[in-house]
């Protein structure tokens, strides 16, 4: 019994050491900055309607609002399938334990720093305006 226990401990130790050796570098450094997405509330359009991303890569998504109308911007499936590092609003950082949406009550910029974990197509939109032009897709490979 002692021999089996010792063998299991040795195997577990080598697995932990081997895994630690694989995880090199800082995943959350040098984010790839996505093209700024500008919300035009008068025309009800977005400057970018599709983003192509890779799983495991660190991104910075900047959303710019002109302030013409109050909008709640949602991307719940993307956020649920990503690690969210931080949200920056007016140079103030928020370190969330999850995210469902961000809301603009006035003109401003919100940066979301994240790492997509699962591949798939994930919609982003302003509720009620999807069919009018304020919607798009993240394609994560």
C-alpha positions in Angstrom: 0.0 0.0 0.0 2.9 2.4 0.8 4.5 1.7 -2.6 1.2 2.6 -4.4 0.8 5.8 -2.3 4.5 6.8 -3.0 4.0 6.2 -6.7 0.8 8.3 -6.8 2.5 11.1 -5.0 5.5 11.0 -7.4 3.2 11.1 -10.4 1.1 14.0 -9.0 4.3 15.9 -8.2 5.7 15.4 -11.7 2.3 16.5 -13.2 2.3 19.7 -11.2 5.9 20.5 -12.0 5.4 19.7 -15.7 2.3 22.0 -15.8 4.1 24.9 -14.1 6.9 24.7 -16.6 4.4 25.1 -19.5 2.8 28.3 -18.0 5.4 30.9 -19.0 5.1 34.6 -19.4 2.3 37.0 -18.5 -0.9 36.4 -20.5 -2.3 39.8 -19.4 0.5 41.9 -20.9 0.8 43.6 -24.2 -2.9 43.5 -25.2 -3.8 43.5 -28.8 -5.9 46.6 -29.3 -9.0 46.1 -31.4 -10.2 48.8 -33.8 -12.1 51.4 -31.8 -15.8 50.8 -32.0 -17.7 54.1 -32.3 -21.5 54.3 -31.5 -23.2 56.9 -33.7 -26.5 57.4 -31.8 -28.0 59.8 -34.5 -27.4 57.3 -37.4 -27.9 54.2 -35.1 -24.7 52.6 -36.4 -21.5 51.1 -35.2 -18.2 51.8 -36.9 -17.3 48.1 -36.6 -19.8 45.2 -36.6 -17.4 42.2 -36.5 -14.3 41.4 -34.7 -12.2 38.2 -35.3 -10.4 37.0 -32.2 -8.2 34.0 -31.1 -8.8 32.1 -27.9 -6.1 32.7 -25.3 -5.0 36.0 -26.7 -5.3 39.2 -24.6 -7.4 42.0 -26.1 -8.3 45.6 -25.4 -11.8 46.6 -26.8 -12.5 50.4 -26.8 -16.1 51.5 -27.1 -16.7 55.2 -27.9 -20.1 56.8 -27.5 -21.0 60.2 -28.8 -23.5 60.9 -26.0 -26.6 61.4 -28.1 -28.7 58.8 -26.4 -28.4 56.5 -23.4 -27.4 53.0 -24.4 -26.7 49.8 -22.5 -24.2 47.8 -24.5 -24.4 44.0 -24.0 -22.1 41.1 -24.9 -23.1 38.5 -22.3 -22.0 35.4 -24.1 -18.6 36.8 -25.0 -18.1 38.0 -21.4 -19.3 34.6 -20.0 -16.7 32.8 -22.2 -13.8 35.2 -21.5 -11.6 36.1 -18.6 -12.2 39.8 -18.0 -9.1 41.5 -16.6 -10.4 45.0 -16.2 -12.8 47.7 -17.4 -11.5 51.2 -17.6 -13.8 54.3 -17.5 -12.2 57.8 -17.3 -8.9 56.3 -16.3 -10.6 54.5 -13.4 -10.1 50.7 -13.4 -12.7 48.2 -12.3 -11.6 44.6 -11.7 -14.8 42.6 -12.2 -15.5 39.0 -11.3 -17.7 38.8 -14.4 -19.5 41.2 -16.7 -22.8 41.3 -18.5 -23.0 44.8 -19.9 -21.7 48.4 -19.8 -23.9 51.5 -20.0 -23.4 54.9 -21.4 -25.5 57.7 -19.8 -23.5 60.3 -21.6 -20.6 60.8 -24.0 -17.6 58.7 -23.1 -15.1 55.8 -23.6 -15.0 52.4 -22.0 -12.1 50.0 -22.4 -12.6 46.3 -21.7 -9.5 44.2 -21.4 -10.2 40.4 -21.8 -9.0 37.0 -22.9 -11.6 34.9 -24.9 -11.5 31.3 -23.6 -13.9 29.4 -25.8 -14.3 29.6 -29.6 -17.7 30.6 -31.0 -19.7 33.4 -32.5 -20.8 35.9 -29.8 -23.2 38.7 -30.4 -22.9 42.3 -29.0 -25.8 44.7 -29.2 -27.9 47.5 -27.6 -31.2 45.9 -26.6 -34.0 47.2 -28.8 -31.7 48.5 -31.5 -30.3 45.2 -32.8 -32.4 45.4 -36.0 -31.7 49.1 -36.5 -27.9 48.7 -36.7 -26.4 48.7 -33.3 -25.3 45.1 -33.2 -22.4 42.9 -34.3 -20.5 39.7 -33.7 -17.2 38.5 -32.2 -15.9 35.5 -34.1 -13.6 33.6 -31.8 -11.4 30.9 -33.2 
